[in-house]
């Protein structure tokens, strides 16, 4: 079915062949270029393929059955299984019909490659609404129209693979392609949401940003067109369609033999402080921090990006020491504790409190030796009329009381530790802050009102 490299290296690779036996794929815009290459490769590897192509011109006008028929004939003559479909992806009815063709012919839908597209390039100021609508309807809404009914079928089967065809023009911009770029960027958002919603049903969704010579790109690429063949993009896309692909919610680039990942990330940025309202001048003076990308994160949902903001809001301002109750945990049981008391002390029946302190306590204290010998803390606790006995073992303090509440004991221990906490405690602290108040103590001074 294809021109095959018969080198020893290729024969070794074929021994571990990724196949699609038992899988059904829909490839839109499969009458030529990239789509034809995808359909051919999937069929060669055992997939049953719906070859969809309207058969129109590059700008979307006209229609013909020839493009899809030629691809289907080539696949079937080589022993593969494929059916042609000539519907336009630009309408909801067309999208439904494409998916229905797969269900009627093969009984299922496992893979959708949204590849159909047209071009109507013009500089932004001169674009007409007809040019905008035609491109957006084909690329972006076309992907909606095909993917939604396919998603429903995949959800029932608890399996699916989507690949959306974006473009560097949408991800990075290109002169004269505002309509095309906007549609292609929108496909990234669509794919990301499908990846999130489909995760629990075994449905994966990824984006490909290809660079290849097709009838749509020949004029744009110039002399480079001869060096970037569709066949060089195909392996990346077909892998994303496979059961072996573990990735979802990602963007990949492929062209001319180069393969890579494109991602949307966010840096640490600059945090003005909780409750602070910066001025324009403050923004201007912190642009270096705002734009610094020496470190970054790649959120996989809107919630994950919000969590980054939440972490900044939860952390106290630099140099501010929170209430020491942050590091004190108390467990309580009613018990006789004679075997744990110091020699000469008389055990009393009461409530036994286990006060736990973190093992990194020396690193957050001004005087690390205090963490090794908590005798001053014990002396302070014994002054309290409700505490009859107190001892310590490493990072644990054991206290017997008659009626003291565990939270009162926690506050008492924290009050002793508070003046001993080092200003640079954050460097050693390992406990995350929460926004529910559990780690913001009553003595916390509150948000800053000025910007440092």
C-alpha positions in Angstrom: 0.0 0.0 0.0 2.9 2.3 0.3 6.5 2.8 -0.8 8.4 1.0 2.0 11.9 1.6 3.3 13.4 -1.9 3.3 16.6 -1.0 5.2 17.6 -3.2 8.1 16.7 -0.4 10.5 13.2 -0.2 9.1 12.8 -4.0 9.2 13.7 -4.0 12.9 11.1 -1.2 13.5 8.4 -3.1 11.7 9.0 -6.1 14.0 7.3 -4.0 16.8 4.5 -2.7 14.5 1.8 -0.5 16.0 -1.4 -1.7 14.5 -5.0 -0.6 14.3 -6.7 -3.9 13.8 -10.3 -3.7 15.0 -10.2 0.1 15.0 -12.3 2.5 13.0 -11.0 5.9 12.0 -12.5 9.0 10.5 -10.2 11.3 8.6 -11.7 14.6 7.4 -10.1 16.3 4.4 -8.6 12.9 3.4 -8.8 13.4 -0.3 -5.3 14.8 -0.6 -2.2 16.0 1.3 -1.9 15.2 4.9 -5.3 13.6 5.3 -4.7 11.2 2.5 -1.4 10.2 4.1 -3.1 9.7 7.4 -5.9 7.5 5.9 -3.4 5.4 3.9 -1.2 4.8 6.9 -4.0 3.9 9.3 -5.5 1.5 6.7 -2.1 -0.1 6.0 -1.9 -0.8 9.8 -5.3 -2.4 9.9 -7.8 0.3 10.6 -11.1 0.6 8.8 -11.2 4.2 7.5 -13.9 6.7 6.6 -12.3 8.9 4.0 -14.1 12.2 4.1 -13.5 15.0 1.6 -15.9 17.5 0.1 -13.8 17.7 -3.0 -13.7 21.5 -3.2 -11.0 23.9 -4.0 -8.5 25.4 -1.6 -10.9 28.3 -0.8 -13.7 25.9 -0.1 -15.8 26.5 -3.2 -17.1 23.6 -5.4 -17.4 19.9 -4.6 -16.5 16.6 -6.2 -16.5 12.9 -5.2 -13.3 12.2 -7.0 -10.8 13.1 -4.3 -12.3 10.7 -1.7 -13.0 8.0 -4.2 -9.4 7.8 -5.4 -8.1 7.3 -1.9 -10.7 4.7 -1.1 -10.0 2.8 -4.3 -6.2 2.8 -3.6 -6.8 1.5 -0.1 -9.3 -1.3 -1.1 -7.1 -2.4 -4.0 -4.3 -2.9 -1.6 -6.4 -5.0 0.6 -7.6 -2.4 3.1 -11.1 -1.4 4.1 -12.4 2.1 3.6 -15.5 4.0 2.6 -15.8 7.4 1.0 -17.9 10.3 2.4 -18.4 13.6 0.7 -20.2 15.6 3.4 -19.1 19.1 4.4 -17.8 19.4 8.0 -19.0 23.0 8.0 -22.6 22.0 9.0 -23.9 20.1 12.0 -25.8 17.8 9.7 -22.7 17.1 7.7 -20.8 16.2 10.9 -23.5 13.8 12.0 -23.6 12.2 8.6 -19.8 11.6 8.6 -20.0 9.8 12.0 -23.1 7.9 10.9 -21.2 6.7 7.9 -18.6 5.1 10.2 -21.3 3.6 12.5 -23.3 2.2 9.6 -20.3 0.8 7.7 -18.2 -0.5 10.5 -20.3 -0.3 13.7 -18.0 2.0 15.8 -15.8 5.1 15.9 -12.5 4.9 17.6 -10.4 7.6 16.0 -11.1 11.0 14.6 -8.5 13.1 12.8 -10.0 16.6 12.3 -7.9 17.6 9.2 -10.4 19.3 6.8 -9.6 22.9 6.0 -9.7 25.8 3.6 -7.8 29.0 3.1 -9.1 32.5 2.4 -6.1 34.7 3.3 -6.3 38.5 3.4 -4.8 41.2 5.7 -6.9 41.8 8.8 -8.2 45.3 7.8 -9.5 43.9 4.4 -11.0 40.6 5.6 -14.7 40.2 4.7 -17.2 38.4 6.9 -17.6 35.8 4.1 -13.9 35.0 4.3 -14.1 34.9 8.1 -17.2 32.7 8.3 -16.0 30.2 5.7 -12.7 29.5 7.4 -14.0 29.5 10.9 -17.0 27.3 9.9 -14.7 24.7 8.3 -11.8 24.5 10.7 -13.3 25.3 14.1 -17.0 24.6 13.8 -16.3 21.7 11.5 -14.2 20.1 14.2 -17.2 20.6 16.6 -19.6 19.2 14.1 -17.7 15.9 13.7 -16.2 15.5 17.1 -19.4 15.9 19.2 -21.3 12.9 17.7 -18.1 10.9 17.6 -17.4 11.7 21.3 -20.8 10.3 22.2 -20.1 7.1 20.4 -16.6 6.8 22.0 -18.0 7.5 25.4 -20.3 4.5 25.1 -17.4 2.4 24.1 -15.0 3.8 26.8 -12.3 4.4 24.2 -11.4 7.1 21.7 -8.6 9.1 20.1 -8.9 12.6 18.7 -6.3 14.6 16.8 -7.0 18.2 16.0 -5.0 19.9 13.3 -3.9 23.3 14.4 -1.1 25.4 12.9 1.8 27.6 13.8 -0.2 30.4 12.3 -2.8 29.9 15.1 -0.3 29.3 17.9 2.2 32.0 17.0 0.6 34.1 14.3 1.1 34.8 10.6 0.5 37.8 8.5 -2.7 37.7 6.5 -4.2 34.8 8.3 -6.3 36.3 11.1 -9.3 34.1 10.2 -7.3 31.0 9.8 -5.1 31.7 12.9 -8.1 32.4 15.1 -9.8 29.1 14.0 -6.6 27.1 14.5 -6.0 28.5 18.0 -9.6 27.7 18.9 -9.0 24.0 18.1 -6.4 23.9 20.9 -9.1 25.0 23.4 -11.5 22.5 22.0 -9.0 19.6 22.2 -8.1 20.6 25.8 -11.7 20.4 27.0 -12.3 17.1 25.2 -9.2 15.7 26.9 -10.5 16.7 30.3 -14.1 15.6 29.8 -13.0 12.4 28.0 -10.4 11.2 30.5 -12.6 9.0 32.6 -14.0 7.3 29.4 -10.6 6.4 28.0 -10.8 9.2 25.4 -7.6 11.1 24.6 -7.3 14.3 22.6 -4.2 15.9 21.3 -3.2 18.6 18.8 -0.9 18.5 15.8 0.7 21.6 14.3 2.1 20.3 11.0 4.5 21.8 8.6 4.1 20.1 5.2 3.7 20.7 1.5 0.1 20.5 0.5 -2.0 22.4 -2.0 -2.9 24.8 0.8 0.7 25.6 1.8 2.8 25.4 -1.4 2.6 29.1 -2.0 3.2 30.0 1.6 6.3 27.8 2.1 8.1 28.7 -1.1 11.3 26.7 -1.8 11.1 25.0 1.6 7.9 23.2 0.4 10.1 20.5 -1.4 11.7 19.6 2.0 8.6 19.1 4.1 6.5 16.1 2.9 3.2 15.0 4.4 4.7 11.6 5.0 7.1 13.1 7.5 4.1 14.4 9.6 2.1 11.2 9.4 4.1 9.0 11.9 3.5 11.5 14.7 -0.3 11.8 14.0 -0.7 8.0 13.7 1.1 7.4 16.9 -1.3 9.9 18.7 -4.2 7.8 17.4 -2.8 4.5 18.7 -3.5 2.5 21.9 0.2 2.8 22.7 -0.1 6.6 23.0 -0.2 7.5 26.8 -0.5 11.3 26.2 -3.5 13.5 26.1 -4.1 17.3 26.4 -0.9 18.1 24.5 0.2 19.9 21.4 2.8 18.4 19.0 4.7 19.9 16.1 6.0 17.9 13.1 7.6 18.9 9.9 10.6 18.0 7.7 11.7 15.2 10.0 11.6 17.4 13.2 9.2 16.4 15.9 8.5 18.4 19.1 6.1 19.5 21.8 4.5 22.9 21.9 3.0 23.9 25.3 1.1 26.7 27.1 2.7 27.5 30.4 2.8 30.2 33.0 5.7 31.5 35.1 5.8 32.3 38.8 5.3 36.0 38.0 5.1 38.8 40.6 2.7 38.6 43.5 1.8 42.0 45.0 0.3 40.5 48.2 -3.1 39.5 49.6 -5.6 42.3 49.5 -3.2 44.7 47.7 -4.4 46.8 44.8 -1.3 47.7 42.7 -1.1 50.8 40.6 -0.1 50.9 37.0 3.3 52.2 38.2 3.8 49.2 40.3 3.1 46.9 37.3 5.6 48.9 35.3 8.3 48.6 38.0 7.9 44.8 38.2 7.8 43.8 34.6 11.0 41.9 34.8 9.4 39.6 37.4 6.1 39.4 35.5 7.9 38.4 32.3 10.6 36.1 33.7 10.2 32.6 32.3 13.3 31.1 33.9 10.8 28.8 35.7 7.3 27.9 34.7 4.5 25.4 35.1 2.2 23.8 32.5 -1.4 23.8 33.9 -3.6 21.0 32.6 -6.9 22.8 33.4 -8.2 26.2 34.4 -8.3 24.9 38.0 -4.6 24.2 38.0 -3.9 27.7 36.9 -6.2 29.1 39.6 -4.3 26.9 42.1 -1.1 28.7 41.3 -2.8 32.0 42.3 -4.2 30.2 45.3 -0.7 29.2 46.5 0.4 32.8 46.2 -2.6 34.0 48.1 -2.1 31.4 50.8 1.6 32.0 51.5 2.2 34.8 54.0 4.2 37.8 52.9 8.0 37.4 53.1 9.3 38.2 56.6 6.0 37.6 58.3 5.9 34.8 60.8 2.6 33.0 61.1 1.1 31.7 64.4 3.3 28.8 65.6 0.2 26.6 65.9 1.0 25.8 62.3 3.6 23.4 63.5 1.9 21.9 66.6 -0.4 18.9 66.5 -2.1 17.4 69.5 -3.7 14.0 69.9 -5.6 13.0 73.1 -6.5 9.9 74.9 -7.7 9.1 78.4 -5.1 6.9 80.0 -2.9 6.1 83.0 0.6 7.3 82.1 2.8 6.1 84.9 5.5 4.4 82.8 6.2 7.6 80.9 6.7 9.9 83.9 10.1 11.1 85.2 11.5 9.3 88.2 9.9 10.5 91.5 6.8 11.8 89.7 3.4 10.4 90.7 1.2 9.4 87.8 -2.3 10.9 87.8 -5.3 9.6 86.0 -6.4 12.2 83.3 -6.2 13.1 79.7 -2.9 12.2 78.1 -2.0 14.6 75.3 0.6 13.8 72.7 2.0 17.0 71.3 3.8 16.4 68.0 6.3 18.9 66.5 7.9 18.6 63.0 11.2 16.8 62.6 12.5 19.9 60.8 11.8 22.1 63.9 15.5 23.0 64.4 15.6 24.5 61.0 12.8 27.0 61.6 14.0 28.1 65.1 16.3 31.0 65.8 18.2 28.6 68.2 18.2 25.1 66.8 19.4 23.7 70.2 16.0 24.5 71.7 14.5 21.7 69.5 17.0 19.2 71.0 16.2 20.1 74.6 12.6 21.1 75.3 13.0 21.4 79.0 12.2 25.1 79.0 8.9 24.2 77.3 8.1 21.5 79.9 8.8 24.0 82.7 6.4 26.4 81.1 3.7 23.8 80.7 4.0 22.6 84.3 3.2 26.1 85.5 -0.3 25.7 84.2 -2.7 24.6 87.0 -4.5 22.0 84.7 -1.3 20.2 83.7 -0.1 17.7 86.3 2.8 16.0 84.4 4.8 16.7 81.2 7.8 15.0 79.5 9.3 15.1 76.1 10.7 12.4 73.7 12.5 13.8 70.7 9.9 15.8 68.9 7.0 14.8 71.1 5.7 16.3 74.3 3.5 14.2 76.5 1.3 16.1 79.0 -1.3 14.8 81.4 -4.1 17.2 82.3 -7.3 16.9 84.3 -9.6 18.8 81.9 -7.6 20.9 79.4 -8.9 20.9 75.8 -6.4 19.8 73.2 -6.7 23.1 71.3 -5.8 25.0 74.5 -2.7 22.9 75.0 -1.8 23.5 71.3 -2.1 27.2 71.8 0.0 27.0 75.0 2.8 25.2 73.2 2.6 27.6 70.2 2.8 30.6 72.5 6.1 29.3 73.9 7.5 28.6 70.4 6.3 31.9 68.8 9.1 34.2 69.8 11.7 31.5 68.8 10.6 31.2 65.1 13.3 32.4 62.7 12.4 35.1 60.2 13.5 32.9 57.3 11.3 30.0 58.4 9.9 29.6 54.9 13.2 28.2 53.6 12.8 25.1 55.8 9.1 24.8 56.2 7.5 21.8 54.4 3.9 22.3 55.3 1.6 23.9 52.7 -0.7 26.7 53.6 -4.4 26.3 53.1 -7.0 29.0 52.4 -9.6 27.5 54.8 -8.0 29.2 57.9 -6.6 26.0 59.4 -3.1 27.2 58.9 -3.7 30.9 59.3 -3.6 31.4 63.0 -5.5 33.9 65.0 -2.3 36.0 65.5 -1.5 36.3 61.8 -1.1 40.0 61.1 -3.2 39.9 57.9 -2.5 41.0 54.3 0.0 43.7 53.5 -1.5 47.1 52.6 1.6 48.5 50.9 3.9 47.1 48.2 7.5 46.5 49.0 
